[in-house]
Amino acid sequence: MINDNIRELRENILNLSQESFAKKIGLQRNTISLIENGKRNPSDRTIKEYATGIWGSGVLYRNL
């Protein structure tokens, strides 16, 4: 699921806490928690924007 992939990205690739990741992509920490726990689903557009904001391209988007 995308929620697990986002957690994997944050923890193992970026090595960021929920708080740091949230600040980097312009969300609240509780929003990241809801997404990672499957209680909220980000839109495809939002995911692509975050991937672009973090890496400068949408390459990662295809792997989420």
MOFEN-V243733 format. One record per backbone hydrogen bond with DSSP energy under -0.5 kcal/mol. NH is the residue of the N-H (numbers start at 1). CO is the residue of the C=O. If there is no record, write none. Layout:
# MOFEN-V243733
nh: [NH	NH]
co: [CO	CO]
This chain:
# MOFEN-V243733
nh: [5	6	7	8	9	10	11	12	13	13	14	16	21	22	23	24	25	26	27	31	32	33	34	35	36	37	38	39	40	42	47	48	49	50	51	52	53	54	55	56	57	62	62	63	64	64]
co: [1	2	3	4	5	6	7	8	8	9	9	10	17	18	19	20	21	22	22	28	28	29	30	31	32	33	35	34	34	40	43	44	45	46	47	48	49	50	51	52	51	58	59	60	60	61]
